[in-house]
Amino acid sequence: MPLALAPYSLWPIAVLSLATLCYQLTGQPFKEAWARATCYNLGLFLSGVSWLYISIHEHGFVAPPLALLATGLFCTFMALISSLPFLLWSAMSPTWVTSLIAFPALWVLGEWLRSWLFSGFPWLLVGYSHLSTWLGGWAPIGGVFWLSFVTAMSAACLAQYARGHAGQLPLTLCSLVLVSFVGGGYWLKQAEWGQPLGRPLSVALVQPNIAQNQKWSADRRRLILDRLQQQSQPHWGRDLIVWPEAAIPATPQQVSSFLTKVSTRAANANTALVTGIPTRDDNGFHNSVMALGAASGEYHKTRLVPFGEYIPLESVVRGAIKFFDLPMSNFVRGARQQALLQIDKRPLAVAICYEVVYPDLVARISDGATMLLTVSNDGWFGDSLALPQHLQMAQMRAAENAKPMLRATNNGLTAIIDYRGRVTGQLAPFTRGELRGEIQPRSGQTVFSRWRSWPTILMCFAILGGLLLRRVNKTKSEEQ
């Protein structure tokens, strides 16, 4: 399944892989069906997010055996959560209708469940495989979960073909489902959501490529600040310059003179400067983005990464091993409702790093925005699948909300994304550089921006509720 996602993007594998799973589940009792779904998801996570080992071992200073164990336990936990809905599989009537509509409903509810339970991990959603296909036209309607439903239902159709249910399920019905999905997606690809607002803005995204083991060293702070200034020097006069997540490795109180200097330089050039920086207030430390120069506003991250930005059960585990004492792992959440940043009187919505993988969160903060920004530091994961996977999710957020997005990172993948989710410019990873280009702010709102994932999730619950009720009524009739 990960081969269907970035960077490989072999999208037919997603349909074929889920079709194989659906084929293997048909006719199985609940324990066997749940076990097979769990094994499938375990393989998905062990292969798709094995890069967690890099973070735990290389940057968390955990010995290889323990790092392997921690990665394996995490993947097992995610597999168990994702497979929970399949405990209901055998409770449905074992007919072709069950496989056709229950399978995608169960699959999507598994993805949705792990997207929020225990803070959530909405990674490896199969809907991302269709970002660039005709089916991607559905993104502004139902978002990535609807694309997962479409993918899983298409897979269920193929499973019925393989089972030889032509007598029970006319081939025309499955063909009609597939044609409707593909044709509808193609038609929606041509649709325009909103309108361009004003002139395009000239931008420069700075990628400083600071080594992770140097980033929080007090001895390297001056070098880092000098590098940011040097890389920005040729771009004063552009509408917007962006520095990545925590680009400034100190609080505003510690570098007040530096901030005053660069803010004045940006204002004199009529340039908006947006930078990642840790901030501190009465509540504690925040992972923040600050606007300087010809821009205004500040944003504090609301969705924090467990163990990376805060420690669950901190009083118990803090100090047990070095992994629980990572730099800046004591952040607090920002307020749910925050004012948007203002760039040339055009609102900019910000998602910091991990926040961009949450579809509904980005849809909520994009309300009223004309463009999106995500800043990140993926240096924790080395040269791994995490980088292109993370970029692909940012692309989907742009497509879901029909708003262009800027993605500024410390070491890659820095990119400019248009309102259809297409990358229009990108820097090579693990290089120092600046990405220059333009971004066209847009007004308007998509169906997904307004209603988010709830129509798809409620539809899945309705499908399962209807099938369970049908099974109960059938059982009562047989007993009578």
N, C-alpha and C positions, 0 to 999 in steps of 0.2 A: 504493500500500500504506500509506503513513503516514496516509492519511485514515481507515483502519480503526482506528488507534490514537488515544490521547489527543492533543489535546482533542476531536477530531471524533467518534471512536468510531463510525464508519459500518461496523460489523463485516461486512456482506455483501460489502464491497469486498475484504476479505482472501481470501475464498473465490473470488470472481470473478477477482481478479488472479492468484492461483496457478493457477486453472483455465486461464487464458489461457496462462500459462507452460508448464504441462503439455501443453496442446494443441500449442504451438509446438515442443516438444521431441520429440514422438512421431515416430519414424521417422528422426531426424536422426543422422548420423555423429558420432563423439565430439567432433571439433573444433568442428563447428557447434553441437552441443548445449551444450558447455562455453562457447562464445562467447556464445550467447544467454542462458544462465544468468548469465554474468558481466555482460552488459549490463543485465539485469534488476536484479541486485544493485547495480550502479553507480547506476542510477536511484533505487533504494531509499535508498541512503546519501546521495547528493547532495541529495535532497529531504528526507530524514528527519533528518539530523544536520548540516544546513548551519549550524546555530547554533555549530558549532565555530569558524567564522570570527570570531564576536564575541569569544570567549576569546583567540584568537591575535592578532587585530588590536587590539582595544580595551584588553585587559588585559595582553597579551604584548608590546605596543608594536612589532608587526611591520607594516611597510608593506603597504598593501592588495594590491598585486600578489603579494607573497610570501605573505601570509596566504591569498589565494585559491589559490595554488599548493599551499601546505601542506594546506589543507582538501581540495583535489582529490586530492592524492596519498594522503592518509589514506583517503578514501572509495574510491579505486581499490584500495588495499591490502586493505581490508575486503571489497570485492567479490570480489577474487581468492581470498581465504581461504574465503569463504562458498561459492564455486563449485567449489572443488577436488573435492568428492565427485562432481560431475556429469561428471567425466572417465570415470567408470565407466558412464555411462548407456547407451552403445551396446554395452557388453559384456554386457548382459542380453538375453535372447531378446525380440525385438520383438513381444510379445503384449499383450493387454489386461491380463493378470495383472501383467506387468512394470510397466505404467504405474500400475496401481492400488496396488501395494504398494511398488514401488521408488521412485517419486517422493516420497512422504512420508518414506521412510527417508533418501534422499539430502538432502532439504531439511533435515531435523532434524539430520543429522550436520554439515551446513554451519553451521547455527546453533551447534551444540555446539562445533565446531572453533574458531570465532572467539570463543567464550566463555572460552577459556583460553589459546589460543596467543598468545605474546608478551604475556603478562599479561592478555589477554582484553578483549573489548568486547561484552558480551552485551546490546546495545541493539537495538531494533526487532525483537524476536522476535514472530512473527505470533500466537503463542498469547495474547499480551496482548489481542488484539482481542476475545476471548470472556470477559473477566473478568466482565462483567455479564450475559452471556447464559446460557441453560440449560446450554450446554457448559461454562461456568465451574464447574459442579458437579464436574467431573473434577479440578480443581486440587488438592484434598487427597489425591487418589490418585496422580497422576503429575506434577504440577507443570506449569510453563509449557511444557516441551519436549513433554510428552504432548499438551497443547492445540495446540501447533504441528503435531504429527503428525496429530491429529484434523482440524485445519483443512486440511492439505495433502492428506489422503486424501479428504476431502469434495470438495476441488477436483478431484482426480483422477477422482472419480465424475462430476462435471459435464463434465470433458473427454471422458470416454467417451460421455456422452450426445451431446455436440456432434459427436463423430466418427462417430456413427451406428452404433455397435457393438451394436445391439440383437440382431443375429443371433448374435454371439459372446458377448456379455455380456448376459444377460437383465436387463431393466430392474428386475426384482424384486430382483436381487442388490444393485445399487447402492442401491436404495431401502431395502433391509434394513440396509445399512451406515449410511446416513444416519439412519434411524429409531433404530438402536441407539445411535448417538452422542448424538443429541438426547434420546431417552428416558432413556438411562442418566444423562446429565448432569442432567436434570430431577429424577430420583429421588434422585441424590446431593446435589442442592441442599437437599433436605429433611433430610439426615442431620445428626446432631449429633456433633461430634468433641470429646470431653472434656466437662467440666462447669464451671460457674461456681465460683470459689474465693473464698469469703468475700464481703465487701461490696464494692461499687464504690468506687473511689478518686476523689476530686475532684482535678482537675488544672488547671493554667494553663500554657499554652505561650507563651513570650515571643518576639515577632517584632520585633527592634529596628530593622530596615531601615537598617543602616549602609551608606553608599555604599562600594563596593569600593575606590575610590581613597583612602578615608580610614581604612579598617579597620586598617591596619598602621602608621599614622602615630603616632609617639610623642607628638606634640603633641595628638592626639585621644584618647589613652588615657583620660584622666580623664573626658572627656565621655561616652565609651562606657560606662565603669563606672558613672557617675552615672545614665545612662539605664537601664541594667539594673536598678539599685536602684529607681528611680522606677517603672518598669513593674511591678516585683514587689511594691511596697509594698501595693497593695490585696489581694494574694492570699496574704499570710502567714496561716497557719491552714488552708490547703488541704493535702491529703495530699502533693501533688507539684507543684513548679514546675520547668519545664525551660527552660534557655537553649540556644541553637543551637550548631552547630559553631564552635569557636574563638571563642565569644562573648567570652571574655576574651582580648584580644590580647597576652598576656604569659605568661611561665612562672610557676608558683607562687612561685618564689624572688623574682621581681620584684614580686609583688603579695601578699606574705604577709599583710600587715596587712588588706588588703581581704578576702581569703579568710577570715581569722579573724573579721572583723566579720560578714560575711553568713552564715557557717556558724553563728555564735552566734545570730544573729537567727532563722535557720531552725529551729535546735534549740529555742529558746525558744517558738516557735510550733508545735512538733511537726510541722514541714514538712520533707519531703525536697526538697533542691535538687540538681538534676543540671545540670551545665554542660559545654560544650565548652571545652577549654583546651589549649594546647600544653604538654607536660611534657618534662623532661629527666632522663635517668639516665646510667649509665656507658656505655650503648650509643649515646646520642645523643638527638636530639629525637624526640618522638612526637606524633602527632595523637591527642588523648586526650579522654575523658569522665571527669569526676570527680563523685563523690557527696558532698554536704555536708549538714550539719544532721542531720535524722532519717533519714539514709540512709548507706550505706557501700559502698565499692568504687571501683574505678578500671578503666578499659578503655583499651587502646592499639590503635589501628587496625592491622589486619593486611594489608589489601589496599590498597596505595597507588596513586595515579594517576600514571602516567608523565608526566614533565615538569611536572606540577602539584605533586606532593609529593616526588618524587625524580627525579633526572636520570640516565637510562641513559647509560653511557659518560661519566660526569661529568667525568673528567679531560681528556677530549677536547673536549667541547662547552661546558662551563661558561665563561661570559664571552664566547662567540662573538657572541651577540645577546642583547637584553634578555629575550627570551622564556625563555631558559635561566637567568635570574636572578630568577624570580618570588619574592615573599615566601614564606617557609616552604616552600621546595622542596627541603629537605634532611632530610626525616623518615626515620626507620628503622621497620621493621615491628615490631609487637608480637608477643608469643608466640602460637602457634597456640591453645593451651589457656589460657584465662583464666577466673577466677572471675566469676560473674554479680554484677551490682549487687543490693543488697538494699533494697527499698522496703517498709516496714512488714512485714518478714519474708517478703515475696513476691519471688522472683527476677525480675530484669529483664534481658533480653538486649539488647545495644546493637550497632547497625551504623552506622558513621559514613559519611555521604554515599554515595560510590560503592559501598561494600560492599553496600548494599541491593539492587543490581542482580544480585547473584550468588545464584541460588536455593539451591544446595547449601551455600554459606557460611552463609546465614541459617538454613537447616534445622539445620545443625550447632550453631550457637551458641544456637538456641532450645531445644535439648534441656535439659529441666529448668526452663525459664523459664515464667512465668505470663503474661507480657506482653512486647511488643517495643517498642523505641525506636530511631528513627533521627534523627540530627541532621545538618543539612546547611547549606551556604552555596552557593546556586546563583546568586549574584550574578555569577559569572564568565560566565554565558551570557545576561545581559540578559533582556528581555521576549521570550522565544522559546519554541519547542516543547519545549525541554529541560525546562522546569518541569513542565508537565502530564505529559510522558512519564515523568519521574522519579517523580512522585507515583503514577502508575499502576503502576509496578513495585513500589513500596512496598505498594500495595494487594494486589498478587498475592502478595507474601511473607506478608501477614497471612492471606490465603485459603488458601495452601498449607499453612500450619502451624496454622491455626485458632486463632490468638492475636491479640488486639487489638494495635494499634500506634499509638504516638504519633509524629508527625513534626514536629519543631521546626526551623524554618529562619530564616536571617537576614532574607530578603526575600521568602519564599514558595517553594512553597506549603505553609504550615503547616496541619496537618490532624490530626484524630482519626479513626482507622479501626477499625471493629469486626472481630470475628474472621472474618467472611465477606468481608472486603475492601471493605466499603462505607464511604464517607466520611460520618461523622455530624456533622462540624463542620469549618469551613475558614475561614481568613482570606484576604482579598483580597491579591494580590501587591503588592509595592512600597508597602506601607503599614506604619505603626507600630501595633502593637496586641498584645493578649493573647487567646488562644483559651481560653475556659473550658469545661469539660465534665466528663464522668465516663468512666472506663475500668473495665471489669469483668475482673479477672484470671481466667484459666481454666487448669485442669489438663488433662492428657491429651496424646495424640500422634496425628498423622495418619499414614496410610500413607506419604505423601511425606516427612514428618519423619523417619521411620525409615529408608526405603530411598533417599530422594532421587531424583536423575535417572537413576541407573544402570539400573533395569529398562527404561526407555524407550530409552536409548542402546544397551544390549546387544541389545535386540530389533531395533533398526535394523541393527546389525552382523550379527545372525543372518539377517535378511531378505536383505541383500546377499550374505552368504556363501552362503546357499542358492541364490539366483538365479545367482550366478557358477558354483557347482558344477553346477547344472542345465545351464547353457550349455556348460560344458566337456564334460560327459557327452554332450550332444546332438551336439557337434562330433565327438567320437570315434566315435559311432555312425554319423554321416554318412560319415566317412572309411572306416569298415569296410564 
